[in-house]
Amino acid sequence: MLFTVNALIAFQFTSPGPLLLEWGPFSIRWYGFLIASAVLIGVTIAQSLASRRGVNPDLLSDLALWLVIASIPSARLYYVAFQWPEYAQHPDQIIAIWKGGIAIHGAVLGGLVASLLFARIRRVPFWQLADLVAPSLILGQAIGRWGNFFNSEAFGRPTDLPWKLYIPLERRPPGYEGFEYFHPTFLYESLWDLMVFSILIALFFGD
């Protein structure tokens, strides 16, 4: 019992760092790993839902390729657009996506355009595709939010709540250097996304 109490006291909700694996010049970042995992899980779920609706699962595999090709550049361009003063001074860094900096809003917009084109070319109802992909999209957001945790970013205001998130000094915004613990807003959104995912799945199977 004493060990358990001491362990809880010693526990600190903090990121272990952005790198999942590093071997010489080769490295894998948590954010990239989570995004790749979200894509694979999302495609699997969408294919399963398609089978239940009598839609060829391979159609969702083809759509996934379109979404990946469209979403990643769009997510990067959206991020760069809102950080333009920084990138205007270093235009060579605009394509340096391996250094981080993507936005889900841009990915959604790029994916929407790609889906509309895909539906038109393959002559399938867009809303049917949207119905099959929506649960995977929100689940992917829930998984991807944990990339913010490993990067020590997208946190809220200072807090002393038990689930407070420790942010290293170098990651704290100006004016908040004296605060160590912040709201884990990435966690709040991830839990919200999981709830929405559950509702969508329940609605899908409730038809």
PAZAPA-4460 file (N, C-alpha, C; in steps of 0.05 Angstrom, whole numbers, plus 32768, in hexadecimal, padded with zeros to 4 digits):
% residues 207
    n_x    n_y    n_z   ca_x   ca_y   ca_z    c_x    c_y    c_z   seq   type   mol
   8011   7FE8   8000   8000   8000   8000   8011   8019   8000     1      M     A
   8026   8019   8010   8038   8030   8012   8046   8034   7FF7     2      L     A
   804E   801E   7FEA   805B   8020   7FD0   8048   802D   7FBC     3      F     A
   802E   8025   7FBC   801B   8030   7FA9   8017   804E   7FAD     4      T     A
   8015   8057   7FC7   8013   8074   7FCC   802B   8083   7FC3     5      V     A
   8043   8078   7FC9   805B   8086   7FC1   805D   8088   7FA3     6      N     A
   8054   8072   7F95   8055   8072   7F78   8043   8087   7F6D     7      A     A
   802B   808B   7F78   8019   809F   7F6F   8024   80BB   7F73     8      L     A
   8031   80BF   7F8A   803D   80D9   7F90   8053   80DF   7F7D     9      I     A
   8063   80CA   7F76   807A   80CE   7F64   8072   80D1   7F47    10      A     A
   8059   80C8   7F40   8050   80C9   7F25   804E   80E6   7F1B    11      F     A
   8058   80EB   7F03   8057   8105   7EF7   804D   8102   7EDA    12      Q     A
   8037   810E   7ED4   802B   810C   7EB9   803B   811E   7EA6    13      F     A
   804E   8113   7E99   8060   8122   7E87   8069   8112   7E6F    14      T     A
   806F   811F   7E5A   8077   8111   7E41   8093   8105   7E44    15      S     A
   8097   80ED   7E39   80B2   80E1   7E39   80C3   80ED   7E22    16      P     A
   80B7   80FE   7E11   80C6   8109   7DFB   80B9   8102   7DE1    17      G     A
   80BF   8111   7DCB   80B2   810D   7DB1   80BC   80F4   7DA2    18      P     A
   80D4   80E9   7DA9   80DF   80D3   7D9A   80D7   80B8   7DA5    19      L     A
   80CC   80A8   7D94   80C5   808C   7D9B   80DD   807A   7D99    20      L     A
   80ED   807E   7D84   8104   806D   7D7E   8119   807E   7D70    21      L     A
   8132   807A   7D79   8148   8088   7D6C   815F   8075   7D6A    22      E     A
   8169   8072   7D51   817F   8060   7D4C   8192   806D   7D37    23      W     A
   81A7   807A   7D41   81B9   8089   7D30   81AA   80A0   7D24    24      G     A
   81AC   80A4   7D09   819D   80B9   7CFC   817F   80B3   7CF8    25      P     A
   8178   809A   7CFE   815C   8092   7CFA   814C   8096   7D14    26      F     A
   8135   80A2   7D11   8124   80A6   7D28   8106   80A5   7D20    27      S     A
   80F6   809C   7D33   80D9   809B   7D30   80CC   80AC   7D46    28      I     A
   80BC   80BF   7D3E   80AF   80D0   7D51   8094   80C5   7D59    29      R     A
   808C   80CA   7D72   8072   80C0   7D7B   805B   80CB   7D6A    30      W     A
   805D   80E4   7D62   8048   80F1   7D53   8043   80E2   7D38    31      Y     A
   8059   80DC   7D2B   8057   80CD   7D11   804D   80B1   7D15    32      G     A
   8056   80A4   7D2A   804D   8089   7D30   802F   8089   7D36    33      F     A
   8026   809C   7D46   8009   809E   7D4D   7FF8   80A3   7D34    34      L     A
   8002   80B5   7D23   7FF2   80BB   7D0A   7FF1   80A2   7CF9    35      I     A
   8007   8094   7CF5   8007   807C   7CE5   7FF4   8067   7CF1    36      A     A
   7FF5   8064   7D0B   7FE4   8051   7D19   7FC6   8059   7D15    37      S     A
   7FC1   8073   7D17   7FA5   807C   7D14   7F9B   8076   7CF8    38      A     A
   7FAC   8079   7CE3   7FA4   8073   7CC8   7F9E   8056   7CC4    39      V     A
   7FAF   8045   7CCE   7FAB   8028   7CCC   7F92   801F   7CDA    40      L     A
   7F8E   8028   7CF3   7F76   8021   7D02   7F5D   802C   7CF5    41      I     A
   7F5F   8045   7CEB   7F48   8052   7CDE   7F40   8043   7CC5    42      G     A
   7F53   803B   7CB4   7F4C   802C   7C9C   7F3F   8011   7CA3    43      V     A
   7F4A   8004   7CB7   7F3E   7FEA   7CBF   7F21   7FED   7CC8    44      T     A
   7F1C   8002   7CD8   7F01   8007   7CE1   7EEE   800E   7CCA    45      I     A
   7EF7   8020   7CB9   7EE7   8028   7CA2   7EE1   8011   7C90    46      A     A
   7EF4   7FFF   7C8B   7EEF   7FE8   7C7B   7EDA   7FD5   7C88    47      Q     A
   7EDC   7FD2   7CA2   7EC8   7FC1   7CB0   7EAC   7FCD   7CAE    48      S     A
   7EAA   7FE7   7CB1   7E90   7FF4   7CAE   7E85   7FF2   7C92    49      L     A
   7E98   7FF4   7C7F   7E8F   7FF2   7C63   7E83   7FD6   7C5D    50      A     A
   7E90   7FC2   7C67   7E86   7FA7   7C63   7E6A   7FA4   7C6E    51      S     A
   7E64   7FB0   7C85   7E4A   7FAE   7C91   7E35   7FBD   7C81    52      R     A
   7E3E   7FD1   7C71   7E2B   7FE0   7C60   7E2A   7FD6   7C43    53      R     A
   7E38   7FC0   7C3E   7E38   7FB5   7C23   7E49   7FC4   7C10    54      G     A
   7E5D   7FD3   7C1A   7E6F   7FE2   7C09   7E8A   7FD3   7C07    55      V     A
   7E96   7FD3   7BF0   7EAF   7FC6   7BEC   7EC5   7FD2   7BFE    56      N     A
   7ED0   7FC2   7C11   7EE5   7FCD   7C23   7EFD   7FD9   7C15    57      P     A
   7F04   7FCE   7BFD   7F1B   7FD8   7BEE   7F17   7FF5   7BE6    58      D     A
   7EFE   7FFE   7BE4   7EF9   801A   7BDD   7F04   802C   7BF3    59      L     A
   7F02   8023   7C0C   7F0B   8033   7C23   7F2A   8033   7C24    60      L     A
   7F36   801D   7C1B   7F54   801D   7C19   7F5E   8031   7C05    61      S     A
   7F50   8032   7BEE   7F57   8045   7BD9   7F53   8062   7BE3    62      D     A
   7F3D   8066   7BF1   7F38   8081   7BFB   7F4D   8089   7C0F    63      L     A
   7F55   8076   7C20   7F69   807C   7C34   7F83   8087   7C28    64      A     A
   7F8B   807C   7C11   7FA3   8085   7C03   7FA0   80A2   7BFB    65      L     A
   7F89   80A8   7BEF   7F82   80C3   7BE7   7F84   80D6   7BFF    66      W     A
   7F78   80CE   7C15   7F77   80DF   7C2D   7F93   80E4   7C38    67      L     A
   7FA4   80D0   7C39   7FBF   80D4   7C43   7FCE   80E7   7C31    68      V     A
   7FCD   80E3   7C17   7FDB   80F4   7C04   7FD2   8111   7C06    69      I     A
   7FB8   8115   7C0A   7FAD   8130   7C0B   7FB0   813D   7C26    70      A     A
   7FAD   812E   7C3B   7FAB   8139   7C56   7FC6   8143   7C61    71      S     A
   7FDB   8134   7C5D   7FF5   813B   7C68   7FFF   8156   7C5E    72      I     A
   8000   815B   7C43   8008   8175   7C3A   7FF5   818C   7C43    73      P     A
   7FDB   8186   7C43   7FC7   819A   7C4C   7FCB   81A1   7C69    74      S     A
   7FD0   818D   7C7A   7FD5   8192   7C96   7FED   81A3   7C9A    75      A     A
   8002   819E   7C8A   801A   81AE   7C8C   8016   81CB   7C83    76      R     A
   8009   81CE   7C6C   8004   81E9   7C61   7FF3   81F9   7C74    77      L     A
   7FDF   81ED   7C80   7FCD   81FB   7C93   7FDE   8205   7CAB    78      Y     A
   7FEF   81F4   7CB5   8000   81FC   7CCC   8013   8212   7CC4    79      Y     A
   8020   8210   7CAD   8032   8225   7CA4   8024   8240   7CA0    80      V     A
   800B   823F   7C96   7FFC   8257   7C91   7FF8   8267   7CAB    81      A     A
   7FF2   8258   7CC1   7FED   8266   7CDA   8006   826C   7CEA    82      F     A
   801D   8262   7CE0   8037   8268   7CEC   8048   8277   7CD8    83      Q     A
   803B   8286   7CC5   804A   8291   7CAF   8060   82A5   7CB6    84      W     A
   805D   82B6   7CCB   8073   82C8   7CD2   808D   82B9   7CD7    85      P     A
   808A   82A2   7CE3   80A2   8292   7CE9   80AE   8286   7CD0    86      E     A
   809D   827B   7CBE   80A6   826D   7CA7   80AE   8281   7C91    87      Y     A
   80A4   8299   7C92   80AB   82AE   7C7E   80C9   82B4   7C81    88      A     A
   80D4   82B1   7C99   80F0   82B6   7C9D   8101   829E   7C96    89      Q     A
   80F4   8286   7C96   8103   826E   7C90   80F3   825D   7C7C    90      H     A
   80EF   8266   7C63   80DE   8258   7C50   80E8   823B   7C4A    91      P     A
   8102   8236   7C4E   810C   821B   7C49   8101   8207   7C5D    92      D     A
   80F5   8210   7C73   80EA   81FE   7C87   80CC   81F7   7C82    93      Q     A
   80C1   8203   7C6D   80A4   81FE   7C67   809F   81E0   7C62    94      I     A
   80B1   81D3   7C54   80AC   81B7   7C4E   80B8   81A4   7C62    95      I     A
   80C4   81AF   7C77   80D2   819E   7C8C   80BE   8192   7C9F    96      A     A
   80AC   8182   7C95   8096   8177   7CA5   80A1   8163   7CBA    97      I     A
   80B9   8158   7CB5   80C5   8145   7CC7   80CD   8153   7CE2    98      W     A
   80CD   816E   7CE2   80D4   817C   7CFA   80BB   8183   7D0A    99      K     A
   80A4   817A   7D01   808B   817F   7D0F   807C   8196   7D03   100      G     A
   8062   8198   7D09   8052   81AF   7D01   803D   81A8   7CEC   101      G     A
   8027   819B   7CF5   8011   8196   7CE4   7FF7   819D   7CF3   102      I     A
   7FE2   81A1   7CE5   7FC8   81A9   7CF2   7FB2   8198   7CE8   103      A     A
   7FA3   818D   7CFA   7F8D   817B   7CF3   7F78   8189   7CE1   104      I     A
   7F74   81A3   7CE5   7F61   81B2   7CD5   7F68   81B1   7CB8   105      H     A
   7F82   81B4   7CB2   7F8A   81B2   7C96   7F87   8196   7C8B   106      G     A
   7F8C   8182   7C9C   7F89   8166   7C93   7F6C   8160   7C8C   107      A     A
   7F5A   816A   7C9D   7F3D   8166   7C97   7F35   8173   7C7D   108      V     A
   7F3D   818C   7C79   7F36   819A   7C61   7F42   818C   7C48   109      L     A
   7F5B   8184   7C4A   7F67   8175   7C33   7F59   815B   7C2E   110      G     A
   7F52   814D   7C44   7F44   8133   7C42   7F29   8137   7C36   111      G     A
   7F1B   814C   7C3D   7F01   8152   7C32   7F01   8155   7C14   112      L     A
   7F14   8165   7C0B   7F17   816A   7BEE   7F1E   814F   7BE0   113      V     A
   7F30   8140   7BEC   7F38   8126   7BDF   7F20   8113   7BDE   114      A     A
   7F10   8113   7BF3   7EF9   8101   7BF4   7EE4   8109   7BDF   115      S     A
   7EE0   8123   7BDC   7ECD   812C   7BC7   7ED6   8124   7BAB   116      L     A
   7EF0   8127   7BA6   7EFA   811F   7B8C   7EF9   8101   7B88   117      L     A
   7F00   80F2   7B9D   7EFF   80D5   7B9C   7EE3   80CB   7B96   118      F     A
   7ED0   80D6   7BA5   7EB4   80CE   7BA1   7EAA   80D4   7B84   119      A     A
   7EB3   80EA   7B7A   7EAB   80F2   7B5F   7EB7   80DF   7B4A   120      R     A
   7ED1   80DA   7B4D   7EDF   80C9   7B3A   7ED6   80AC   7B3B   121      I     A
   7ED2   80A2   7B54   7EC9   8086   7B57   7EAB   8083   7B55   122      R     A
   7E9D   8099   7B53   7E80   8099   7B50   7E72   808A   7B67   123      R     A
   7E79   8093   7B7F   7E6C   8088   7B97   7E61   80A0   7BA7   124      V     A
   7E4C   809D   7BB6   7E41   80B3   7BC6   7E54   80BD   7BDB   125      P     A
   7E59   80D7   7BDA   7E6C   80E3   7BED   7E63   80DE   7C0A   126      F     A
   7E49   80E1   7C0F   7E3F   80DF   7C2B   7E40   80C2   7C35   127      W     A
   7E40   80AF   7C23   7E44   8094   7C2B   7E60   8090   7C35   128      Q     A
   7E73   809B   7C26   7E8F   8099   7C2F   7E93   80A8   7C49   129      L     A
   7E87   80BF   7C4C   7E8A   80CF   7C64   7E7F   80C0   7C7C   130      A     A
   7E69   80B1   7C78   7E5D   80A2   7C8E   7E70   808C   7C97   131      D     A
   7E7F   8080   7C85   7E91   806A   7C8B   7EAB   8074   7C97   132      L     A
   7EB3   808C   7C90   7ECE   8096   7C98   7ECC   80A6   7CB2   133      V     A
   7EB5   80B3   7CB8   7EB3   80C5   7CCF   7EBC   80B9   7CE9   134      A     A
   7EB4   80A0   7CF0   7EBE   8095   7D0A   7EDC   8092   7D0B   135      P     A
   7EE9   808B   7CF4   7F06   8088   7CF3   7F13   80A3   7CF6   136      S     A
   7F07   80B8   7CEA   7F13   80D2   7CEC   7F14   80DC   7D09   137      L     A
   7EFE   80D9   7D18   7EFE   80E3   7D33   7F0F   80D2   7D45   138      I     A
   7F11   80B8   7D3F   7F23   80A7   7D4F   7F40   80AE   7D49   139      L     A
   7F46   80B4   7D30   7F61   80BC   7D29   7F69   80D5   7D38   140      G     A
   7F56   80E8   7D3B   7F5B   8100   7D4A   7F61   80FA   7D67   141      Q     A
   7F52   80E7   7D73   7F57   80DF   7D8E   7F73   80D4   7D92   142      A     A
   7F7B   80C4   7D7F   7F96   80B8   7D81   7FAC   80CD   7D7C   143      I     A
   7FA7   80DD   7D68   7FBB   80F1   7D60   7FC0   8106   7D76   144      G     A
   7FAC   810C   7D86   7FAF   8120   7D9B   7FC6   8118   7DAF   145      R     A
   7FCB   80FE   7DB1   7FE1   80F6   7DC3   7FFC   80FE   7DB8   146      W     A
   7FFD   8105   7D9F   8016   810F   7D95   801D   812A   7DA2   147      G     A
   8009   8139   7DA9   800D   8152   7DB8   8019   814D   7DD3   148      N     A
   8011   8137   7DDF   801C   812F   7DF9   803A   812A   7DF7   149      F     A
   8041   811A   7DE4   805E   8113   7DE1   806F   812B   7DD9   150      F     A
   8062   813F   7DCB   8071   8157   7DC3   806F   816D   7DD8   151      N     A
   8061   8168   7DEE   805D   817C   7E03   8052   8196   7DF7   152      S     A
   803B   8194   7DEA   802F   81AA   7DDD   8011   81A9   7DDF   153      E     A
   8003   81BD   7DD6   7FE5   81BE   7DD6   7FDA   81B9   7DF2   154      A     A
   7FE6   81C6   7E06   7FDD   81C4   7E21   7FCE   81DD   7E29   155      F     A
   7FBF   81DD   7E3F   7FAF   81F3   7E47   7FBC   8205   7E5C   156      G     A
   7FAC   8211   7E6D   7FB5   8223   7E81   7FC2   8214   7E99   157      R     A
   7FD1   8222   7EA9   7FDC   8215   7EC1   7FC6   820A   7ED3   158      P     A
   7FCC   81F3   7EE0   7FB9   81E6   7EF2   7FC7   81D6   7F07   159      T     A
   7FB9   81D0   7F1C   7FC3   81BE   7F32   7FB2   81A5   7F34   160      D     A
   7FA1   819F   7F20   7F90   8187   7F20   7FA1   816E   7F21   161      L     A
   7F97   8158   7F2B   7FA6   813F   7F2D   7FB1   8136   7F12   162      P     A
   7FA2   813B   7EFD   7FAB   8132   7EE2   7FBB   8148   7ED3   163      W     A
   7FC6   815B   7EE2   7FD6   8170   7ED7   7FED   8165   7EC6   164      K     A
   7FF5   8174   7EB2   800A   816B   7EA0   8023   817C   7EA4   165      L     A
   8039   816F   7EA9   8052   817E   7EAC   805D   8186   7E90   166      Y     A
   8064   819F   7E8D   8070   81A9   7E74   808C   81B3   7E7A   167      I     A
   80A0   81A9   7E6B   80BB   81B2   7E6F   80BE   81D0   7E6A   168      P     A
   80D1   81DC   7E77   80D4   81F9   7E76   80D6   8203   7E59   169      L     A
   80E5   81F5   7E48   80EA   81FE   7E2D   80D0   81FD   7E1C   170      E     A
   80BC   81EF   7E25   80A3   81ED   7E16   808D   8200   7E21   171      R     A
   8092   820E   7E36   807E   821F   7E42   807D   823A   7E32   172      R     A
   8065   8245   7E2E   8062   825E   7E20   806D   8276   7E30   173      P     A
   8074   828B   7E23   807E   82A3   7E31   806A   82AD   7E46   174      P     A
   8074   82B3   7E5D   8063   82BC   7E73   805A   82A6   7E85   175      G     A
   805F   828D   7E7D   8056   8276   7E8D   806E   8265   7E96   176      Y     A
   8086   8271   7E95   809E   8262   7E9C   809D   8258   7EB9   177      E     A
   808F   8267   7ECA   808F   825F   7EE7   807B   8249   7EEE   178      G     A
   806B   8241   7EDA   8057   822C   7EDF   8062   8211   7ED4   179      F     A
   805E   81FC   7EE3   8068   81E2   7EDA   8052   81D0   7ECF   180      E     A
   8039   81D3   7EDA   8023   81C1   7ED3   800D   81CF   7EC5   181      Y     A
   8002   81C2   7EB0   7FED   81CE   7E9F   7FD7   81BA   7E99   182      F     A
   7FC0   81C5   7E90   7FAA   81B3   7E88   7FB2   81A3   7E70   183      H     A
   7FAE   8188   7E71   7FB4   8177   7E59   7F9D   8179   7E45   184      P     A
   7F9B   818F   7E37   7F84   8192   7E25   7F84   817D   7E0E   185      T     A
   7F9B   8173   7E07   7F9C   815D   7DF4   7F8B   8145   7DFE   186      F     A
   7F8D   8140   7E18   7F7F   812A   7E24   7F61   812F   7E24   187      L     A
   7F59   8147   7E2A   7F3C   814E   7E29   7F31   814A   7E0E   188      Y     A
   7F3F   8153   7DF9   7F34   814F   7DDE   7F34   8132   7DD6   189      E     A
   7F49   8123   7DDE   7F4B   8107   7DD7   7F33   80F8   7DE3   190      S     A
   7F2C   80FE   7DFC   7F15   80F0   7E09   7EFB   80F8   7DFB   191      L     A
   7EF9   8112   7DF4   7EE1   811B   7DE6   7EDE   810D   7DCB   192      W     A
   7EF5   810A   7DBD   7EF4   80FD   7DA3   7EEC   80E0   7DA6   193      D     A
   7EF6   80D2   7DBB   7EEE   80B7   7DBF   7ED0   80B4   7DC5   194      L     A
   7EC5   80C8   7DD3   7EA8   80C7   7DD8   7E98   80CB   7DBE   195      M     A
   7EA1   80DD   7DAD   7E94   80E1   7D94   7E96   80C8   7D82   196      V     A
   7EAE   80BC   7D83   7EB1   80A3   7D74   7E9E   808E   7D7D   197      F     A
   7E9A   808B   7D97   7E88   8077   7DA2   7E6B   807D   7D99   198      S     A
   7E64   8097   7D99   7E49   809E   7D90   7E44   8098   7D73   199      I     A
   7E58   809E   7D62   7E56   8098   7D45   7E53   807A   7D40   200      L     A
   7E63   806B   7D4E   7E62   804D   7D4A   7E47   8043   7D54   201      I     A
   7E3D   804E   7D6A   7E23   8045   7D74   7E0D   804C   7D60   202      A     A
   7E0E   8064   7D54   7DFB   806C   7D40   7DFC   805B   7D27   203      L     A
   7E15   8054   7D1F   7E19   8044   7D07   7E0C   8029   7D0A   204      F     A
   7E11   801C   7D21   7E06   8001   7D25   7DE8   8002   7D2E   205      F     A
   7DDF   801A   7D35   7DC3   801D   7D3D   7DB0   8020   7D25   206      G     A
   7DBC   8024   7D0D   7DAB   8028   7CF5   7D9B   800E   7CEF   207      D     A
***
